[in-house]
């Protein structure tokens, strides 16, 4: 492997937070339905410790995961935090039960949400705070403006958004410097290609959620299976390697509750897909 192969291993969020491009999504360390505490709390903390041991320094969470549980576990497992660890969290979705997610983009809700995340994470400032979703009942400018206020107050270092279209992003960027966008994107679902292209053109980090979804693409033992076999890898590892290769701004955050699966995902960092592999995978959409 040459040095050239590794030149794109990192991405600098907002011009001053350099992260390795394969992060960790901390949604699945909660109970079923992303609700309540996990059955094995010690196991969840060991998993988080292993994340950091593996050299992953971007952890993505949200106040809605649990709710609150994921943030509490991160603080319990990882404080005192390593200097280079970037913890990204989100606000703007509320929970009334397992599997239910309700937008609340009111400025007063978001201001409170930021304070509560600071308290749970035991931080003075949140590295990356993301608006979790647009609330159709609140002007986008009001929601994003609240995060700008918290940034101006020193409570947030950088602002990101989630589940945004290009036109939403353009509006948000008039108010605040948006440094990341987190949208659903994977080998099987490229509905947000235009957003990724916009982020690539503008040097904005793109955090693809649900990154391991390959849908029916792996069922027939077709192209993905053949590429995986050539690399001695799993289809999931190929899906992650493709996300890393598809743009220099992608920051995949595969989530899991299993250390073995975490280690498996992390090996995707070492897979270097050929031009032919990429052409084949690109054509699967």
N, C-alpha and C positions, 0 to 999 in steps of 0.2 A: 504494500500500500504506500503510495507516495504522499508527500506533504500536500500536494495539490488536491488529493482526494478529501483532505480534512479541512480545506480552507473555509468551507461553508458550514462547519459544525456548530458555530455560534451565531447568535443574532443579538444586536444591541437595541433593546426596547427603549424608545424615547431618547436615544442618543447617549444614555448613561447607565443602562442596566444590561450588562451582557449576560446572556443565558445560553446554556447548551440547548440545542433546538429540539431535543426530545424531552418533554416535561412530564409531569404526572398530574392527572385529574383526580381530585379527592372526593368525587361524588359517591363512589361505591363503598367507602369505608363506613357508611351509615347502615341502618337497618333496611329491611325489605321495603320496596316502594320509595326508597330514599327518605325513610321516615324512622325516627327514633335512633337509639344506640345500636351498634352492631352486636351480634350475639357474643363475639369474642373481642372485647375491648383491648385486652393486652395484645392480641394478634394484630389489631388495627394499628396500634402504636409501634409494634415491631416492624410492620410493613412500612410505615412512614420513616422510621429510622433507616431501613434498608434503602429507601428511595434516595436519601441523602448520601448514604455509603456508596451507592452506585454512581455518584457524580451528577445526579439530576439536581438542578438548582432553580427550576421553575415549578412551583406547585400551584395549581389552580383549584380554588374552592368557591363557595358562595354561602351567604347566610341562609339560603333556602335549603341547603343540603342537611337534612335532618329534621327540621331546621335547627341551625346552630351547632349541631353535633360535630360536623366536619371541622369547623373552625376550632372548637374546644379541643378536639383530639390532636390537631396540628400543634397547638400551643403545649399541650401536655406531653406530647412525644418529642418535640424538637427544640423547645427552649432550654438553654439560651441558643438562639438561632445562629447558624453559621453566617459569617459576614456576607458571603456571596449569594445567599438564598433569597430568591424573589418569591414572595407570596402574593398571588393575585386572588382577589375575592370579588364578589358581585353583590348587588342589591337591586331590588325592584320587582322581585317575585315573592309573593307570600304563600304560605302553605296552610291548608285547613285539614289535611289528611294525606295518607299515602297516595302518591300518584297525582295529586291535584296541585296545580301551579296557577296562581292568580296575579296578574300584573298590578303593581302599585307604584306608579312613577311620580306621585305627588312629591314636591320638594320637601315638605315636612317629614314624609316617610323616609326619603333617602337620606336626609341629614341625620335622622335618628339611627338609620341602618348603618351609616358609616361609623358613628360613635359606638354602636353596639359591636360591630366587627372589630374595631380597635381594642375594645375591652376584652372580647373573647380571645383574640389573637395575642393579646398582651403586647401590643406594639404602640409606638408613639405616632407612627405614620404608616399608612398602607402603601406598599410599593406600587401596586397597580389595582385600581378600583374600577370595576366595569358595570355599566348599566345593563342589567341582566336581560331586559326585554323592553320594548316600547309599550307604554300604556296608552291605548287608543283614546282614553278619556282625559289625557293630560298632554298639553302641547310638548312635543319633543324638546323644544327650546327650554321649557321650564325644568324638565327632568335633568337635562345635560347642564343647565345653568346651575342647578343645586350642586352638582359634582364640581363644577368650576369654582363655586364659592368655597367648598371644602378644600379644594386644591390651594386656593389663595390663602386659606387659613392655616395651611401647613399640615392638614390631616391626611391628604392624599398626595403622593408623589406624581403619579401619572394616571391619566384617565383612558379607559378603554370602553368599548361597547360590545354588545352581543345581540345576535339575531337582527342585524341591520341589513337593509338593502343599500345600494350605492347612493340613491338620492337621500336616504336618511343620513348616511355618513357625511355627505357633502354639507347638509344642514348642520350636523353636529360640529363639524370642523370649523364652522364660522364662529362658534362659541368657545371652543376649547381645543387644544392640541390633542387629537385622538391618536394614541400610539399603537393600539391593537384593536382588532375586530375578531370576535369569536362567533363563528357560524358553523352550522352543520355542513360537513364536507368530507367526502371519502371516495374511495374507488368507485363505489356503486351509486353515489349520490353527488352530482356536481351542479346542483341547482344554483349554487352561489358562486359559480365560476366568475361571473362579472365582478363580484366583490373581491375575490382573490386577485383578479387581474388589476383592479384598482389599487389594492394594497401593494401589490408587487411594483406597480408604476410609481407609487408614492412613498415607498419605504416604510409602510405600516405593517406591523406584525399581524399575521393571520393565524388564529388559533382554531384549527378544525376540530369541532367536537364530534363525538361518535366516530373517531378516526379509523377504528378497526372494522367497521361494517363493510363486508364484501358482498353481502346479499346473496343472490343466486350465482354470483360470478364464480364461486368456488365449487359449486355443487357438481358440475359435470366433469370434474377432473380435467378442466380445459387449460387455457393459457396460464392462469395464475399458478395452478398446480405444477405445470411444466417449468415455469420460471423458478418457483420455490424449490423444486427438486434440483435444479441446476445449481442453486446457491446453498443447498443443504439447509433450507429455511422453511418456516411454516407460512401458509398464506397470509396470516396476520402480520408476520414480520415483513413480508413483501409489501403489504398494504401500507405499513408505516414507512418503509424505505422509499416507496413511491411518493408519499406525501412530502418526505424530506427533499426528494429530488425535483419535485414538480415546480417549486419556487424557492428562492433563497429566504423568503419571509415567512414560510410556514413554520408553525410551532406546535406540532402534534402533542396532545396530552392524554395518551391512553390511560384509562383508569382501570383498576382491578382491586379485588380484596385479597388476592393471593400473591404471596412472595414469589412462588415459582413462575406465575404468569407475568409478574413484574419483570423478573430477570429475563424471561423469554422475550418480552417486548423490547427491553433495553438492547438486546443483541441486534435489533434492526439498525442501530447506529453504525454497525460495522459492515452492513451490506451495501455494496456499490453496484447499482443496476447499470447495465450496459445501455447504449443508445437504442439497441434493438429491443431490449426489455422494456424501456420506457415507451417506445413507440407502440409496442404491443399493448401495454397497460393503458396508455392514453386512449387507444382506440376502443377500449372496452366500454366507455361511457355510453 
